Structures are given as structure tokens and as C-alpha cells.
Amino acid sequence: MNLPESGGWKPKPTTPRRILVVDDNRGAAQVLSVLLQKFWGHTVETAYDGKTALETAARMRPEIILLDIGLPGLDGFEVAAALRAAPATRGALIAALTGYSREQDRRRCGEVGIDLHLVKPAAAATLEQLFAHPRLTGDSPRE
């Protein structure tokens, strides 16, 4: 995650959310999880593969899922499709946080129910915009 260069940056207040971070790069997942907790006060769990992501999501019922696409086993596209089909996560905001940035990757994200496509590393300001997404604020119909 890219933090603003300004030493005076302060996180914008936001409603604390349940967030699932899914990334096979354990270091990246852990750093992002700590920042989400420390800067914005979110409850965060991590998963490092698709199968564990689905199990964790069913238990924790996340409001936001930050999902890498290039996962071992089930890839992020398969995970997203399964999350959209599951009652516990059907209405969650799913954001791909990935290095996959080709147009076909973006298109496939939409096809499987991913709401947003973010390219790694995401800036702090991008994450703050994510927290105000209409799917979370009730301004967008849930599926």
C-alpha cells in the first residue's frame, strides 16, 4: 500500500468494517491488515489461498473483501464467483487488489461480481474511497 508522502497525512474517519484480506503474498497481506486496523480501526482477517478465503468469509461475514486474483488453487475469479453465490457474502463489497491489470482481467472481474478493480499497490486515499462505496453506505442496491 502506498501511503501519502506528506508527514501531515491523517486517515479520514470511517465506520469500522469487517474486512477480509486475501493474498498469497503473506507479507503484503499482513502489512495491509495491520494498516487497516491501525489507521482506520477495522476488524481484519487474512487468508492466503482461495479455499481458506471461502471458509473465513462464511464464518466472519465480511463487509469488504480485498481479493488478489493470482491465488494458488482457486484463483480470485473463482473465489469471487463463489462469494457472490454464498448468502453470507452475497452483499459484500469485493475489490480485486491485484497486479493483473489487462483489460480482459478488468472485464472478467465484472463478470464474476467483483465491484472494483484496484492495481497493487493501492494508495491510502484509494482505500479511503473504498470505505465510502455506495454498496457499504446503502446508496446501492445489494444483490
MODELLER restraints for C-alpha pairs under 7 A, 6 or more apart:
rsr = mdl.restraints
at = mdl.atoms
rsr.add(forms.Gaussian(group=physical.xy_distance, feature=features.Distance(at['CA:1:A'], at['CA:32:A']), mean=6.73, stdev=0.5))
rsr.add(forms.Gaussian(group=physical.xy_distance, feature=features.Distance(at['CA:1:A'], at['CA:121:A']), mean=4.75, stdev=0.5))
rsr.add(forms.Gaussian(group=physical.xy_distance, feature=features.Distance(at['CA:1:A'], at['CA:122:A']), mean=4.88, stdev=0.5))
rsr.add(forms.Gaussian(group=physical.xy_distance, feature=features.Distance(at['CA:1:A'], at['CA:123:A']), mean=5.53, stdev=0.5))
rsr.add(forms.Gaussian(group=physical.xy_distance, feature=features.Distance(at['CA:1:A'], at['CA:124:A']), mean=6.72, stdev=0.5))
rsr.add(forms.Gaussian(group=physical.xy_distance, feature=features.Distance(at['CA:2:A'], at['CA:121:A']), mean=6.15, stdev=0.5))
rsr.add(forms.Gaussian(group=physical.xy_distance, feature=features.Distance(at['CA:2:A'], at['CA:122:A']), mean=5.95, stdev=0.5))
rsr.add(forms.Gaussian(group=physical.xy_distance, feature=features.Distance(at['CA:2:A'], at['CA:123:A']), mean=4.40, stdev=0.5))
rsr.add(forms.Gaussian(group=physical.xy_distance, feature=features.Distance(at['CA:2:A'], at['CA:124:A']), mean=6.13, stdev=0.5))
rsr.add(forms.Gaussian(group=physical.xy_distance, feature=features.Distance(at['CA:3:A'], at['CA:123:A']), mean=5.87, stdev=0.5))
rsr.add(forms.Gaussian(group=physical.xy_distance, feature=features.Distance(at['CA:3:A'], at['CA:124:A']), mean=5.31, stdev=0.5))
rsr.add(forms.Gaussian(group=physical.xy_distance, feature=features.Distance(at['CA:4:A'], at['CA:124:A']), mean=6.88, stdev=0.5))
rsr.add(forms.Gaussian(group=physical.xy_distance, feature=features.Distance(at['CA:11:A'], at['CA:39:A']), mean=6.06, stdev=0.5))
rsr.add(forms.Gaussian(group=physical.xy_distance, feature=features.Distance(at['CA:11:A'], at['CA:40:A']), mean=6.77, stdev=0.5))
rsr.add(forms.Gaussian(group=physical.xy_distance, feature=features.Distance(at['CA:13:A'], at['CA:40:A']), mean=6.75, stdev=0.5))
rsr.add(forms.Gaussian(group=physical.xy_distance, feature=features.Distance(at['CA:14:A'], at['CA:40:A']), mean=6.60, stdev=0.5))
rsr.add(forms.Gaussian(group=physical.xy_distance, feature=features.Distance(at['CA:14:A'], at['CA:131:A']), mean=6.92, stdev=0.5))
rsr.add(forms.Gaussian(group=physical.xy_distance, feature=features.Distance(at['CA:16:A'], at['CA:40:A']), mean=6.94, stdev=0.5))
rsr.add(forms.Gaussian(group=physical.xy_distance, feature=features.Distance(at['CA:16:A'], at['CA:41:A']), mean=5.70, stdev=0.5))
rsr.add(forms.Gaussian(group=physical.xy_distance, feature=features.Distance(at['CA:16:A'], at['CA:42:A']), mean=4.68, stdev=0.5))
rsr.add(forms.Gaussian(group=physical.xy_distance, feature=features.Distance(at['CA:17:A'], at['CA:42:A']), mean=5.04, stdev=0.5))
rsr.add(forms.Gaussian(group=physical.xy_distance, feature=features.Distance(at['CA:17:A'], at['CA:43:A']), mean=6.17, stdev=0.5))
rsr.add(forms.Gaussian(group=physical.xy_distance, feature=features.Distance(at['CA:17:A'], at['CA:63:A']), mean=6.28, stdev=0.5))
rsr.add(forms.Gaussian(group=physical.xy_distance, feature=features.Distance(at['CA:18:A'], at['CA:42:A']), mean=6.13, stdev=0.5))
rsr.add(forms.Gaussian(group=physical.xy_distance, feature=features.Distance(at['CA:18:A'], at['CA:43:A']), mean=4.88, stdev=0.5))
rsr.add(forms.Gaussian(group=physical.xy_distance, feature=features.Distance(at['CA:18:A'], at['CA:44:A']), mean=5.99, stdev=0.5))
rsr.add(forms.Gaussian(group=physical.xy_distance, feature=features.Distance(at['CA:18:A'], at['CA:62:A']), mean=4.80, stdev=0.5))
rsr.add(forms.Gaussian(group=physical.xy_distance, feature=features.Distance(at['CA:18:A'], at['CA:63:A']), mean=5.32, stdev=0.5))
rsr.add(forms.Gaussian(group=physical.xy_distance, feature=features.Distance(at['CA:18:A'], at['CA:64:A']), mean=6.48, stdev=0.5))
rsr.add(forms.Gaussian(group=physical.xy_distance, feature=features.Distance(at['CA:19:A'], at['CA:42:A']), mean=6.88, stdev=0.5))
rsr.add(forms.Gaussian(group=physical.xy_distance, feature=features.Distance(at['CA:19:A'], at['CA:43:A']), mean=6.12, stdev=0.5))
rsr.add(forms.Gaussian(group=physical.xy_distance, feature=features.Distance(at['CA:19:A'], at['CA:44:A']), mean=4.80, stdev=0.5))
rsr.add(forms.Gaussian(group=physical.xy_distance, feature=features.Distance(at['CA:19:A'], at['CA:45:A']), mean=6.53, stdev=0.5))
rsr.add(forms.Gaussian(group=physical.xy_distance, feature=features.Distance(at['CA:19:A'], at['CA:62:A']), mean=5.22, stdev=0.5))
rsr.add(forms.Gaussian(group=physical.xy_distance, feature=features.Distance(at['CA:19:A'], at['CA:63:A']), mean=6.03, stdev=0.5))
rsr.add(forms.Gaussian(group=physical.xy_distance, feature=features.Distance(at['CA:19:A'], at['CA:64:A']), mean=4.77, stdev=0.5))
rsr.add(forms.Gaussian(group=physical.xy_distance, feature=features.Distance(at['CA:19:A'], at['CA:65:A']), mean=5.70, stdev=0.5))
rsr.add(forms.Gaussian(group=physical.xy_distance, feature=features.Distance(at['CA:20:A'], at['CA:44:A']), mean=5.75, stdev=0.5))
rsr.add(forms.Gaussian(group=physical.xy_distance, feature=features.Distance(at['CA:20:A'], at['CA:45:A']), mean=5.06, stdev=0.5))
rsr.add(forms.Gaussian(group=physical.xy_distance, feature=features.Distance(at['CA:20:A'], at['CA:46:A']), mean=5.68, stdev=0.5))
rsr.add(forms.Gaussian(group=physical.xy_distance, feature=features.Distance(at['CA:20:A'], at['CA:62:A']), mean=6.00, stdev=0.5))
rsr.add(forms.Gaussian(group=physical.xy_distance, feature=features.Distance(at['CA:20:A'], at['CA:64:A']), mean=6.38, stdev=0.5))
rsr.add(forms.Gaussian(group=physical.xy_distance, feature=features.Distance(at['CA:20:A'], at['CA:65:A']), mean=4.77, stdev=0.5))
rsr.add(forms.Gaussian(group=physical.xy_distance, feature=features.Distance(at['CA:20:A'], at['CA:66:A']), mean=6.23, stdev=0.5))
rsr.add(forms.Gaussian(group=physical.xy_distance, feature=features.Distance(at['CA:21:A'], at['CA:29:A']), mean=6.31, stdev=0.5))
rsr.add(forms.Gaussian(group=physical.xy_distance, feature=features.Distance(at['CA:21:A'], at['CA:33:A']), mean=6.80, stdev=0.5))
rsr.add(forms.Gaussian(group=physical.xy_distance, feature=features.Distance(at['CA:21:A'], at['CA:45:A']), mean=6.29, stdev=0.5))
rsr.add(forms.Gaussian(group=physical.xy_distance, feature=features.Distance(at['CA:21:A'], at['CA:46:A']), mean=4.75, stdev=0.5))
rsr.add(forms.Gaussian(group=physical.xy_distance, feature=features.Distance(at['CA:21:A'], at['CA:47:A']), mean=6.35, stdev=0.5))
rsr.add(forms.Gaussian(group=physical.xy_distance, feature=features.Distance(at['CA:21:A'], at['CA:65:A']), mean=6.01, stdev=0.5))
rsr.add(forms.Gaussian(group=physical.xy_distance, feature=features.Distance(at['CA:21:A'], at['CA:66:A']), mean=4.87, stdev=0.5))
rsr.add(forms.Gaussian(group=physical.xy_distance, feature=features.Distance(at['CA:21:A'], at['CA:67:A']), mean=6.28, stdev=0.5))
rsr.add(forms.Gaussian(group=physical.xy_distance, feature=features.Distance(at['CA:22:A'], at['CA:29:A']), mean=6.86, stdev=0.5))
rsr.add(forms.Gaussian(group=physical.xy_distance, feature=features.Distance(at['CA:22:A'], at['CA:46:A']), mean=5.78, stdev=0.5))
rsr.add(forms.Gaussian(group=physical.xy_distance, feature=features.Distance(at['CA:22:A'], at['CA:47:A']), mean=4.80, stdev=0.5))
rsr.add(forms.Gaussian(group=physical.xy_distance, feature=features.Distance(at['CA:22:A'], at['CA:48:A']), mean=5.65, stdev=0.5))
rsr.add(forms.Gaussian(group=physical.xy_distance, feature=features.Distance(at['CA:22:A'], at['CA:49:A']), mean=6.90, stdev=0.5))
rsr.add(forms.Gaussian(group=physical.xy_distance, feature=features.Distance(at['CA:22:A'], at['CA:53:A']), mean=6.39, stdev=0.5))
rsr.add(forms.Gaussian(group=physical.xy_distance, feature=features.Distance(at['CA:22:A'], at['CA:66:A']), mean=6.06, stdev=0.5))
rsr.add(forms.Gaussian(group=physical.xy_distance, feature=features.Distance(at['CA:22:A'], at['CA:67:A']), mean=4.86, stdev=0.5))
rsr.add(forms.Gaussian(group=physical.xy_distance, feature=features.Distance(at['CA:22:A'], at['CA:68:A']), mean=5.92, stdev=0.5))
rsr.add(forms.Gaussian(group=physical.xy_distance, feature=features.Distance(at['CA:23:A'], at['CA:29:A']), mean=5.63, stdev=0.5))
rsr.add(forms.Gaussian(group=physical.xy_distance, feature=features.Distance(at['CA:23:A'], at['CA:47:A']), mean=6.55, stdev=0.5))
rsr.add(forms.Gaussian(group=physical.xy_distance, feature=features.Distance(at['CA:23:A'], at['CA:48:A']), mean=5.01, stdev=0.5))
rsr.add(forms.Gaussian(group=physical.xy_distance, feature=features.Distance(at['CA:23:A'], at['CA:49:A']), mean=6.80, stdev=0.5))
rsr.add(forms.Gaussian(group=physical.xy_distance, feature=features.Distance(at['CA:23:A'], at['CA:67:A']), mean=6.54, stdev=0.5))
rsr.add(forms.Gaussian(group=physical.xy_distance, feature=features.Distance(at['CA:23:A'], at['CA:68:A']), mean=5.12, stdev=0.5))
rsr.add(forms.Gaussian(group=physical.xy_distance, feature=features.Distance(at['CA:23:A'], at['CA:71:A']), mean=6.90, stdev=0.5))
rsr.add(forms.Gaussian(group=physical.xy_distance, feature=features.Distance(at['CA:24:A'], at['CA:48:A']), mean=4.30, stdev=0.5))
rsr.add(forms.Gaussian(group=physical.xy_distance, feature=features.Distance(at['CA:24:A'], at['CA:49:A']), mean=5.86, stdev=0.5))
rsr.add(forms.Gaussian(group=physical.xy_distance, feature=features.Distance(at['CA:24:A'], at['CA:71:A']), mean=5.89, stdev=0.5))
rsr.add(forms.Gaussian(group=physical.xy_distance, feature=features.Distance(at['CA:26:A'], at['CA:48:A']), mean=6.60, stdev=0.5))
rsr.add(forms.Gaussian(group=physical.xy_distance, feature=features.Distance(at['CA:29:A'], at['CA:46:A']), mean=6.71, stdev=0.5))
rsr.add(forms.Gaussian(group=physical.xy_distance, feature=features.Distance(at['CA:33:A'], at['CA:44:A']), mean=5.94, stdev=0.5))
rsr.add(forms.Gaussian(group=physical.xy_distance, feature=features.Distance(at['CA:36:A'], at['CA:42:A']), mean=5.84, stdev=0.5))
rsr.add(forms.Gaussian(group=physical.xy_distance, feature=features.Distance(at['CA:37:A'], at['CA:43:A']), mean=6.27, stdev=0.5))
rsr.add(forms.Gaussian(group=physical.xy_distance, feature=features.Distance(at['CA:37:A'], at['CA:44:A']), mean=6.64, stdev=0.5))
rsr.add(forms.Gaussian(group=physical.xy_distance, feature=features.Distance(at['CA:47:A'], at['CA:53:A']), mean=5.11, stdev=0.5))
rsr.add(forms.Gaussian(group=physical.xy_distance, feature=features.Distance(at['CA:49:A'], at['CA:71:A']), mean=5.81, stdev=0.5))
rsr.add(forms.Gaussian(group=physical.xy_distance, feature=features.Distance(at['CA:49:A'], at['CA:72:A']), mean=6.00, stdev=0.5))
rsr.add(forms.Gaussian(group=physical.xy_distance, feature=features.Distance(at['CA:50:A'], at['CA:71:A']), mean=6.56, stdev=0.5))
rsr.add(forms.Gaussian(group=physical.xy_distance, feature=features.Distance(at['CA:50:A'], at['CA:73:A']), mean=6.59, stdev=0.5))
rsr.add(forms.Gaussian(group=physical.xy_distance, feature=features.Distance(at['CA:50:A'], at['CA:74:A']), mean=4.94, stdev=0.5))
rsr.add(forms.Gaussian(group=physical.xy_distance, feature=features.Distance(at['CA:50:A'], at['CA:75:A']), mean=6.35, stdev=0.5))
rsr.add(forms.Gaussian(group=physical.xy_distance, feature=features.Distance(at['CA:50:A'], at['CA:76:A']), mean=6.87, stdev=0.5))
rsr.add(forms.Gaussian(group=physical.xy_distance, feature=features.Distance(at['CA:50:A'], at['CA:79:A']), mean=5.80, stdev=0.5))
rsr.add(forms.Gaussian(group=physical.xy_distance, feature=features.Distance(at['CA:51:A'], at['CA:74:A']), mean=6.72, stdev=0.5))
rsr.add(forms.Gaussian(group=physical.xy_distance, feature=features.Distance(at['CA:54:A'], at['CA:79:A']), mean=6.95, stdev=0.5))
rsr.add(forms.Gaussian(group=physical.xy_distance, feature=features.Distance(at['CA:54:A'], at['CA:83:A']), mean=6.98, stdev=0.5))
rsr.add(forms.Gaussian(group=physical.xy_distance, feature=features.Distance(at['CA:57:A'], at['CA:89:A']), mean=6.96, stdev=0.5))
rsr.add(forms.Gaussian(group=physical.xy_distance, feature=features.Distance(at['CA:58:A'], at['CA:88:A']), mean=5.86, stdev=0.5))
rsr.add(forms.Gaussian(group=physical.xy_distance, feature=features.Distance(at['CA:61:A'], at['CA:88:A']), mean=5.58, stdev=0.5))
rsr.add(forms.Gaussian(group=physical.xy_distance, feature=features.Distance(at['CA:61:A'], at['CA:89:A']), mean=6.09, stdev=0.5))
rsr.add(forms.Gaussian(group=physical.xy_distance, feature=features.Distance(at['CA:62:A'], at['CA:89:A']), mean=6.90, stdev=0.5))
rsr.add(forms.Gaussian(group=physical.xy_distance, feature=features.Distance(at['CA:62:A'], at['CA:92:A']), mean=6.55, stdev=0.5))
rsr.add(forms.Gaussian(group=physical.xy_distance, feature=features.Distance(at['CA:63:A'], at['CA:92:A']), mean=4.74, stdev=0.5))
rsr.add(forms.Gaussian(group=physical.xy_distance, feature=features.Distance(at['CA:63:A'], at['CA:93:A']), mean=6.13, stdev=0.5))
rsr.add(forms.Gaussian(group=physical.xy_distance, feature=features.Distance(at['CA:64:A'], at['CA:92:A']), mean=5.58, stdev=0.5))
rsr.add(forms.Gaussian(group=physical.xy_distance, feature=features.Distance(at['CA:64:A'], at['CA:93:A']), mean=4.72, stdev=0.5))
rsr.add(forms.Gaussian(group=physical.xy_distance, feature=features.Distance(at['CA:64:A'], at['CA:94:A']), mean=5.91, stdev=0.5))
rsr.add(forms.Gaussian(group=physical.xy_distance, feature=features.Distance(at['CA:65:A'], at['CA:93:A']), mean=6.20, stdev=0.5))
rsr.add(forms.Gaussian(group=physical.xy_distance, feature=features.Distance(at['CA:65:A'], at['CA:94:A']), mean=4.77, stdev=0.5))
rsr.add(forms.Gaussian(group=physical.xy_distance, feature=features.Distance(at['CA:65:A'], at['CA:95:A']), mean=6.14, stdev=0.5))
rsr.add(forms.Gaussian(group=physical.xy_distance, feature=features.Distance(at['CA:66:A'], at['CA:94:A']), mean=6.21, stdev=0.5))
rsr.add(forms.Gaussian(group=physical.xy_distance, feature=features.Distance(at['CA:66:A'], at['CA:95:A']), mean=5.05, stdev=0.5))
rsr.add(forms.Gaussian(group=physical.xy_distance, feature=features.Distance(at['CA:66:A'], at['CA:96:A']), mean=5.89, stdev=0.5))
rsr.add(forms.Gaussian(group=physical.xy_distance, feature=features.Distance(at['CA:66:A'], at['CA:97:A']), mean=5.89, stdev=0.5))
rsr.add(forms.Gaussian(group=physical.xy_distance, feature=features.Distance(at['CA:67:A'], at['CA:76:A']), mean=6.39, stdev=0.5))
rsr.add(forms.Gaussian(group=physical.xy_distance, feature=features.Distance(at['CA:67:A'], at['CA:95:A']), mean=6.06, stdev=0.5))
rsr.add(forms.Gaussian(group=physical.xy_distance, feature=features.Distance(at['CA:67:A'], at['CA:96:A']), mean=4.72, stdev=0.5))
rsr.add(forms.Gaussian(group=physical.xy_distance, feature=features.Distance(at['CA:67:A'], at['CA:97:A']), mean=5.47, stdev=0.5))
rsr.add(forms.Gaussian(group=physical.xy_distance, feature=features.Distance(at['CA:68:A'], at['CA:76:A']), mean=5.84, stdev=0.5))
rsr.add(forms.Gaussian(group=physical.xy_distance, feature=features.Distance(at['CA:68:A'], at['CA:96:A']), mean=5.74, stdev=0.5))
rsr.add(forms.Gaussian(group=physical.xy_distance, feature=features.Distance(at['CA:68:A'], at['CA:97:A']), mean=5.12, stdev=0.5))
rsr.add(forms.Gaussian(group=physical.xy_distance, feature=features.Distance(at['CA:68:A'], at['CA:98:A']), mean=4.95, stdev=0.5))
rsr.add(forms.Gaussian(group=physical.xy_distance, feature=features.Distance(at['CA:69:A'], at['CA:75:A']), mean=5.72, stdev=0.5))
rsr.add(forms.Gaussian(group=physical.xy_distance, feature=features.Distance(at['CA:69:A'], at['CA:76:A']), mean=3.85, stdev=0.5))
rsr.add(forms.Gaussian(group=physical.xy_distance, feature=features.Distance(at['CA:69:A'], at['CA:77:A']), mean=6.29, stdev=0.5))
rsr.add(forms.Gaussian(group=physical.xy_distance, feature=features.Distance(at['CA:69:A'], at['CA:96:A']), mean=6.68, stdev=0.5))
rsr.add(forms.Gaussian(group=physical.xy_distance, feature=features.Distance(at['CA:69:A'], at['CA:98:A']), mean=5.87, stdev=0.5))
rsr.add(forms.Gaussian(group=physical.xy_distance, feature=features.Distance(at['CA:70:A'], at['CA:76:A']), mean=6.27, stdev=0.5))
rsr.add(forms.Gaussian(group=physical.xy_distance, feature=features.Distance(at['CA:77:A'], at['CA:109:A']), mean=6.73, stdev=0.5))
rsr.add(forms.Gaussian(group=physical.xy_distance, feature=features.Distance(at['CA:77:A'], at['CA:112:A']), mean=6.33, stdev=0.5))
rsr.add(forms.Gaussian(group=physical.xy_distance, feature=features.Distance(at['CA:80:A'], at['CA:112:A']), mean=6.14, stdev=0.5))
rsr.add(forms.Gaussian(group=physical.xy_distance, feature=features.Distance(at['CA:80:A'], at['CA:113:A']), mean=6.50, stdev=0.5))
rsr.add(forms.Gaussian(group=physical.xy_distance, feature=features.Distance(at['CA:80:A'], at['CA:114:A']), mean=6.45, stdev=0.5))
rsr.add(forms.Gaussian(group=physical.xy_distance, feature=features.Distance(at['CA:81:A'], at['CA:112:A']), mean=4.98, stdev=0.5))
rsr.add(forms.Gaussian(group=physical.xy_distance, feature=features.Distance(at['CA:81:A'], at['CA:113:A']), mean=6.41, stdev=0.5))
rsr.add(forms.Gaussian(group=physical.xy_distance, feature=features.Distance(at['CA:83:A'], at['CA:89:A']), mean=5.45, stdev=0.5))
rsr.add(forms.Gaussian(group=physical.xy_distance, feature=features.Distance(at['CA:83:A'], at['CA:90:A']), mean=6.18, stdev=0.5))
rsr.add(forms.Gaussian(group=physical.xy_distance, feature=features.Distance(at['CA:84:A'], at['CA:90:A']), mean=4.39, stdev=0.5))
rsr.add(forms.Gaussian(group=physical.xy_distance, feature=features.Distance(at['CA:84:A'], at['CA:113:A']), mean=6.46, stdev=0.5))
rsr.add(forms.Gaussian(group=physical.xy_distance, feature=features.Distance(at['CA:90:A'], at['CA:143:A']), mean=6.43, stdev=0.5))
rsr.add(forms.Gaussian(group=physical.xy_distance, feature=features.Distance(at['CA:91:A'], at['CA:142:A']), mean=5.27, stdev=0.5))
rsr.add(forms.Gaussian(group=physical.xy_distance, feature=features.Distance(at['CA:91:A'], at['CA:143:A']), mean=5.75, stdev=0.5))
rsr.add(forms.Gaussian(group=physical.xy_distance, feature=features.Distance(at['CA:93:A'], at['CA:115:A']), mean=6.38, stdev=0.5))
rsr.add(forms.Gaussian(group=physical.xy_distance, feature=features.Distance(at['CA:93:A'], at['CA:135:A']), mean=6.34, stdev=0.5))
rsr.add(forms.Gaussian(group=physical.xy_distance, feature=features.Distance(at['CA:94:A'], at['CA:114:A']), mean=5.15, stdev=0.5))
rsr.add(forms.Gaussian(group=physical.xy_distance, feature=features.Distance(at['CA:94:A'], at['CA:115:A']), mean=5.42, stdev=0.5))
rsr.add(forms.Gaussian(group=physical.xy_distance, feature=features.Distance(at['CA:94:A'], at['CA:116:A']), mean=6.73, stdev=0.5))
rsr.add(forms.Gaussian(group=physical.xy_distance, feature=features.Distance(at['CA:95:A'], at['CA:114:A']), mean=5.93, stdev=0.5))
rsr.add(forms.Gaussian(group=physical.xy_distance, feature=features.Distance(at['CA:95:A'], at['CA:115:A']), mean=5.73, stdev=0.5))
rsr.add(forms.Gaussian(group=physical.xy_distance, feature=features.Distance(at['CA:95:A'], at['CA:116:A']), mean=4.57, stdev=0.5))
rsr.add(forms.Gaussian(group=physical.xy_distance, feature=features.Distance(at['CA:95:A'], at['CA:117:A']), mean=5.79, stdev=0.5))
rsr.add(forms.Gaussian(group=physical.xy_distance, feature=features.Distance(at['CA:95:A'], at['CA:118:A']), mean=6.83, stdev=0.5))
rsr.add(forms.Gaussian(group=physical.xy_distance, feature=features.Distance(at['CA:96:A'], at['CA:114:A']), mean=6.68, stdev=0.5))
rsr.add(forms.Gaussian(group=physical.xy_distance, feature=features.Distance(at['CA:96:A'], at['CA:116:A']), mean=6.13, stdev=0.5))
rsr.add(forms.Gaussian(group=physical.xy_distance, feature=features.Distance(at['CA:96:A'], at['CA:117:A']), mean=4.80, stdev=0.5))
rsr.add(forms.Gaussian(group=physical.xy_distance, feature=features.Distance(at['CA:96:A'], at['CA:118:A']), mean=5.72, stdev=0.5))
rsr.add(forms.Gaussian(group=physical.xy_distance, feature=features.Distance(at['CA:97:A'], at['CA:117:A']), mean=6.51, stdev=0.5))
rsr.add(forms.Gaussian(group=physical.xy_distance, feature=features.Distance(at['CA:97:A'], at['CA:118:A']), mean=4.85, stdev=0.5))
rsr.add(forms.Gaussian(group=physical.xy_distance, feature=features.Distance(at['CA:97:A'], at['CA:119:A']), mean=5.66, stdev=0.5))
rsr.add(forms.Gaussian(group=physical.xy_distance, feature=features.Distance(at['CA:97:A'], at['CA:120:A']), mean=5.91, stdev=0.5))
rsr.add(forms.Gaussian(group=physical.xy_distance, feature=features.Distance(at['CA:98:A'], at['CA:118:A']), mean=6.41, stdev=0.5))
rsr.add(forms.Gaussian(group=physical.xy_distance, feature=features.Distance(at['CA:98:A'], at['CA:119:A']), mean=5.09, stdev=0.5))
rsr.add(forms.Gaussian(group=physical.xy_distance, feature=features.Distance(at['CA:98:A'], at['CA:120:A']), mean=5.27, stdev=0.5))
rsr.add(forms.Gaussian(group=physical.xy_distance, feature=features.Distance(at['CA:99:A'], at['CA:119:A']), mean=5.48, stdev=0.5))
rsr.add(forms.Gaussian(group=physical.xy_distance, feature=features.Distance(at['CA:99:A'], at['CA:120:A']), mean=5.42, stdev=0.5))
rsr.add(forms.Gaussian(group=physical.xy_distance, feature=features.Distance(at['CA:101:A'], at['CA:119:A']), mean=6.46, stdev=0.5))
rsr.add(forms.Gaussian(group=physical.xy_distance, feature=features.Distance(at['CA:106:A'], at['CA:117:A']), mean=6.38, stdev=0.5))
rsr.add(forms.Gaussian(group=physical.xy_distance, feature=features.Distance(at['CA:134:A'], at['CA:140:A']), mean=5.04, stdev=0.5))
rsr.add(forms.Gaussian(group=physical.xy_distance, feature=features.Distance(at['CA:135:A'], at['CA:141:A']), mean=6.95, stdev=0.5))
rsr.add(forms.Gaussian(group=physical.xy_distance, feature=features.Distance(at['CA:135:A'], at['CA:142:A']), mean=6.72, stdev=0.5))
